[in-house]
Amino acid sequence: MFKEALKEVVDRTDGAMAALLMDASGIALESYSKNDAAFDVNNIGIEFSVVLSSVKRASEMLETGAAAEVTISSEKLITVLRCIGDTYFVALAVSPTGNVGKGRFLLRLAEPKLLAEL
C-alpha cells in the first residue's frame, strides 16, 4: 500500500523524482524513485529528519500548534516534508522546475491513506 501511494504522488507530480515514508528516527518504511532520480531519497530523508525534528520542537515551544509541513529549497532540489501522525513523515523530492504545489496537494491527499495503514 505504501509504495503505491508514494508512486502515485511521484508519477502525478511534474518534476518529482522520489518519495519516501520514514519514521522520526530515520528508519525508512518505504520509498519510490524514478529511474533517473539524481539523489538517494533515503539519504535525503535521514538528513532532513533532523531538520523536521527541530522544526517540530520549535513549533511546540512557540505554542503555534503541531508542525504539518516543511519545504526545503536548494539549488538542485526542492524537498517537501509532510508529517504523518506524530512519528512519521513523507518526503517528496522535486526538481526546482517541477510542480511543487501539485506535489504538496497530492501529499495532503495521500496522508489519510498512509496514516490508515500505519
LINVENDA-V735550 format. One record per residue. RES is the residue in three letters. PHI is phi in degrees with one decimal (999 if undefined). Layout:
[[RES PHI] [RES PHI]]
//
This chain:
[[MET 999] [PHE -60.9] [LYS -61.7] [GLU -63.3] [ALA -65.1] [LEU -65.7] [LYS -60.5] [GLU -61.8] [VAL -63.2] [VAL -65.1] [ASP -67.6] [ARG -93.2] [THR -107.6] [ASP -60.6] [GLY 86.6] [ALA -72.0] [MET -112.9] [ALA -164.2] [ALA -143.7] [LEU -148.7] [LEU -109.0] [MET -140.0] [ASP -89.0] [ALA -63.5] [SER -86.1] [GLY 93.1] [ILE -98.5] [ALA -75.9] [LEU -91.3] [GLU -163.9] [SER -147.3] [TYR -144.3] [SER -131.6] [LYS -72.3] [ASN -60.2] [ASP -94.9] [ALA -62.3] [ALA -85.5] [PHE -126.8] [ASP -85.2] [VAL -63.8] [ASN -65.4] [ASN -65.5] [ILE -59.4] [GLY -61.5] [ILE -62.6] [GLU -67.4] [PHE -81.1] [SER -64.4] [VAL -65.9] [VAL -62.5] [LEU -62.4] [SER -60.8] [SER -65.9] [VAL -64.7] [LYS -63.3] [ARG -63.4] [ALA -62.8] [SER -62.0] [GLU -67.4] [MET -63.7] [LEU -82.6] [GLU 55.0] [THR -99.5] [GLY 97.8] [ALA -69.2] [ALA -69.5] [ALA -108.7] [GLU -158.0] [VAL -134.7] [THR -118.2] [ILE -118.0] [SER -105.4] [SER -129.1] [GLU -58.4] [LYS -111.1] [LEU -158.5] [ILE -114.6] [THR -118.0] [VAL -105.9] [LEU -111.4] [ARG -117.2] [CYS -70.7] [ILE -121.3] [GLY 68.0] [ASP -87.8] [THR -125.7] [TYR -130.0] [PHE -150.1] [VAL -113.6] [ALA -113.3] [LEU -121.1] [ALA -100.4] [VAL -129.6] [SER -67.7] [PRO -59.7] [THR -96.2] [GLY -79.9] [ASN -94.4] [VAL -64.0] [GLY -59.5] [LYS -67.7] [GLY -61.4] [ARG -61.0] [PHE -62.0] [LEU -67.5] [LEU -64.0] [ARG -62.5] [LEU -68.9] [ALA -77.3] [GLU -53.3] [PRO -62.7] [LYS -65.5] [LEU -66.7] [LEU -63.0] [ALA -63.2] [GLU -81.2] [LEU -77.4]]
//
